[in-house]
Amino acid sequence: MVSNSSAALIDLPYVDDHLVEPGTPFEMWDGELVYVPPCDAPHGARQAKLAGLIEAHLAAEFSVACELLTRTSKIDDIAPDISVYPTAPDPVTGRRQLQQIAFEVASTQTLADAGRKARKLAGRGVRRVFAIELRRARVLEWSTDLDDWAQLAAVGDIVDPVLSVPLPIAPLLTAAHTDDVVARALIAKENPEVMQYRAEGEARGRAEGEAKGRAESLLSVLAARGIVVDPASRLRILGEHDRAQLERWLARVANCRTVAELLAP
């Protein structure tokens, strides 16, 4: 792998020494300036979902970025659709570190063109490069040994040191249930905000269960005493969630003569 700190030793430019101006719709391929048009709707939607999915599964010390322009050689300056790179700067140079994995979304772009980009990224030292081919609904990984794409099983997971929890492959291809996958990943990572929300929900559930139990006990005592409970009063009792109010009614139920007397202020 080539890092910023070792770039000078093998006469390679730093990954953030650019041949083209960042933020412009251009890349440099084999020394030639190439116009990169904006993506179409399927590509843009999939890329946005992809970034969110990956970020939810990332280990804490890594970051995800879209269209991160990267100098892969003296004559190439390209931007993968999604990059995952160490958040911390290079300890020697203080500059951005090379991404460890990258994703390309192939919509109008051919898989061959995505392969050219993958070959350049792998040559620079990017460990893994994936392609999401929308037209044929499949996920592939670049193989340096084959010098070609290898298809991944749709029911599998991507496991990698940059990921805190395995990234399922199927949601990379469809927007269905993406929120569920993100939620499961955040729970698996024990995200503090999610865990707090989950704990609050469980506490609310317990409180509601206890309130329902008290309300049902109250109705049982009224029935045992032969006191008729009209529908509106029944709904009011069952809908009461304030523990103190239910306790007051339970203390009063043994001596009240009517449900109106029970519920009186």
C-alpha positions in Angstrom: 0.0 0.0 0.0 1.2 3.5 -0.8 0.7 6.1 1.8 1.3 9.8 1.8 4.4 9.4 4.0 6.0 6.9 1.6 5.0 8.7 -1.6 8.3 10.6 -2.0 10.3 7.4 -1.6 8.8 5.9 -4.8 8.4 9.2 -6.6 4.6 9.3 -6.4 2.6 12.5 -5.8 0.5 12.8 -2.6 -3.1 11.7 -2.9 -4.3 15.3 -2.4 -1.9 16.9 -4.9 -4.3 17.5 -7.7 -4.0 17.8 -11.4 -7.5 19.3 -11.7 -9.3 21.8 -9.5 -11.4 20.1 -6.8 -15.1 20.9 -7.2 -15.0 21.1 -11.0 -16.6 18.4 -13.2 -13.2 17.1 -14.5 -10.9 14.2 -13.8 -7.5 13.4 -15.3 -7.2 10.0 -17.1 -3.9 8.9 -18.5 -2.8 12.5 -18.7 -5.9 13.7 -20.5 -8.6 16.0 -19.1 -11.9 14.2 -19.0 -15.3 15.8 -18.4 -17.4 13.9 -15.8 -21.1 14.8 -16.3 -23.5 15.0 -13.3 -25.1 11.7 -12.5 -28.7 10.7 -13.5 -31.5 10.1 -10.9 -30.9 6.3 -10.4 -27.2 6.9 -9.9 -27.7 9.9 -7.6 -30.3 8.2 -5.4 -28.2 5.0 -5.1 -25.1 7.0 -4.2 -26.9 8.9 -1.5 -28.3 5.7 0.1 -24.9 4.0 -0.3 -23.1 6.8 1.7 -25.6 6.6 4.5 -25.4 2.8 4.7 -21.7 2.7 4.8 -21.4 5.5 7.4 -23.8 3.6 9.7 -21.5 0.5 9.5 -18.1 2.3 9.8 -15.6 1.9 12.6 -15.1 5.0 14.6 -11.7 5.9 13.2 -12.8 6.1 9.5 -14.8 8.6 7.5 -16.9 8.3 4.3 -16.8 10.9 1.5 -18.5 11.3 -1.9 -16.5 12.2 -5.0 -13.2 12.4 -3.1 -10.7 13.5 -5.7 -7.6 11.3 -5.5 -4.3 11.5 -7.2 -3.6 7.9 -8.2 -0.4 8.5 -10.3 1.6 11.2 -12.0 -1.0 11.4 -14.8 -4.3 10.4 -13.1 -6.5 12.3 -10.8 -9.9 10.6 -10.2 -12.8 10.6 -7.9 -14.6 7.4 -6.8 -18.3 7.8 -6.0 -17.8 6.7 -2.4 -14.5 6.5 -0.5 -13.7 5.3 3.0 -10.5 6.7 4.5 -8.8 7.1 7.9 -10.2 10.2 9.7 -6.8 11.0 11.2 -4.2 12.7 8.9 -1.0 10.9 7.9 1.2 10.9 11.1 4.3 11.8 9.1 3.0 14.4 6.6 -0.2 15.6 8.3 -2.0 15.3 5.1 -5.1 13.2 4.0 -4.5 9.5 4.0 -5.4 7.2 1.0 -8.8 5.7 1.1 -8.9 2.0 2.0 -12.0 1.0 0.2 -14.0 2.7 -2.6 -17.4 2.2 -4.3 -18.4 3.0 -7.9 -22.1 3.2 -9.0 -22.5 2.0 -12.6 -25.6 3.5 -14.1 -24.9 5.2 -17.4 -21.2 4.4 -16.9 -20.1 1.1 -18.4 -18.6 -1.6 -16.1 -15.5 -1.4 -18.3 -15.0 2.3 -17.5 -15.6 1.5 -13.8 -12.9 -1.2 -14.2 -10.4 1.3 -15.5 -11.0 3.5 -12.4 -10.8 0.4 -10.1 -7.5 -0.6 -11.7 -6.0 2.8 -11.1 -7.2 3.0 -7.5 -5.9 -0.5 -6.8 -2.6 0.4 -8.4 -2.3 3.4 -6.0 -2.9 1.1 -3.0 -6.7 1.2 -2.3 -7.3 -2.2 -0.8 -10.8 -2.9 -2.1 -12.9 -1.4 -4.8 -16.6 -2.3 -5.3 -19.0 -1.6 -8.1 -22.8 -1.4 -7.8 -24.2 -2.2 -11.3 -27.7 -0.9 -11.3 -28.8 -2.2 -14.7 -28.1 -5.9 -13.8 -28.7 -5.4 -10.1 -25.5 -6.9 -8.9 -22.5 -6.0 -6.6 -19.0 -6.8 -7.8 -15.5 -6.4 -6.3 -12.4 -5.7 -8.3 -9.8 -8.5 -8.4 -6.3 -7.6 -9.1 -5.4 -11.2 -9.7 -8.1 -11.5 -12.4 -7.7 -7.9 -13.6 -11.5 -8.0 -13.7 -14.7 -7.7 -11.6 -15.9 -10.7 -9.5 -19.6 -10.8 -8.6 -20.5 -11.1 -4.9 -23.4 -13.1 -3.6 -26.4 -10.9 -3.0 -27.2 -12.6 0.3 -23.7 -12.1 1.7 -22.0 -9.4 3.7 -18.9 -7.2 3.2 -16.6 -7.7 6.1 -13.6 -5.4 6.4 -11.5 -3.7 9.2 -13.0 -0.3 8.2 -16.4 -1.6 9.2 -17.5 -1.9 12.8 -20.3 -4.4 11.8 -20.6 -6.4 8.5 -22.3 -4.5 5.7 -25.1 -6.5 4.0 -24.9 -6.6 0.3 -28.6 -6.8 -0.7 -29.4 -3.2 0.6 -26.7 -1.8 -1.6 -28.9 -2.6 -4.6 -32.3 -1.4 -3.4 -33.7 1.4 -1.3 -36.3 -0.9 0.3 -35.8 -1.2 4.1 -32.6 0.9 4.1 -33.7 2.7 7.3 -34.1 -0.7 9.0 -30.6 -1.8 8.0 -29.1 1.5 9.3 -31.0 1.2 12.5 -29.8 -2.4 13.1 -26.2 -1.3 12.4 -26.4 1.6 14.9 -27.9 -0.8 17.5 -25.1 -3.3 16.9 -22.6 -0.5 17.3 -24.3 0.6 20.5 -24.6 4.1 19.2 -25.2 6.3 22.3 -28.2 8.3 20.9 -29.9 5.2 19.6 -29.3 3.3 22.8 -30.7 6.2 24.8 -33.8 6.4 22.6 -34.2 2.6 22.9 -34.0 2.8 26.7 -36.5 5.6 26.8 -38.9 3.6 24.6 -38.6 0.5 26.8 -39.2 2.7 29.9 -42.3 4.1 28.2 -43.5 0.6 27.4 -43.1 -0.5 31.0 -45.0 2.5 32.3 -47.8 2.0 29.8 -48.0 -1.6 30.8 -48.2 -0.8 34.5 -50.9 1.8 33.9 -52.9 -0.6 31.8 -52.7 -3.2 34.7 -53.9 -0.6 37.3 -56.8 0.5 35.0 -57.9 -3.1 34.5 -57.7 -3.8 38.2 -59.9 -0.7 38.8 -62.5 -2.0 36.4 -62.4 -5.4 37.9 -63.2 -4.0 41.4 -66.0 -1.9 40.0 -67.5 -4.9 38.3 -67.2 -7.0 41.5 -69.0 -4.3 43.5 -71.8 -4.2 40.9 -71.1 -0.6 39.8 -72.1 0.0 36.2 -69.3 1.7 34.1 -70.6 3.6 31.1 -68.5 3.4 27.8 -67.2 7.0 28.2 -66.0 6.3 31.7 -64.4 3.0 30.7 -62.4 4.8 28.0 -61.3 7.4 30.4 -60.1 4.9 32.9 -58.3 2.8 30.3 -56.8 5.9 28.7 -55.3 7.2 32.0 -51.5 6.9 32.1 -50.8 9.1 35.1 -49.7 6.7 37.9 -50.7 9.1 40.7 -54.2 9.5 39.3 -54.7 5.8 39.0 -53.4 5.2 42.6 -56.0 7.8 43.8 -58.8 6.0 42.0 -57.7 2.6 43.4 -57.7 4.1 47.0 -61.2 5.4 46.4 -62.8 2.5 44.6 -63.6 0.5 47.7 -65.9 3.2 49.1 -67.4 4.9 46.1 -71.1 4.3 45.2 -71.0 5.3 41.6 -68.4 5.6 38.8 -69.1 9.4 38.7 -68.1 9.6 42.4 -65.0 7.6 41.7 -63.9 9.9 38.9 -64.9 13.2 40.5 -62.1 15.7 41.0 
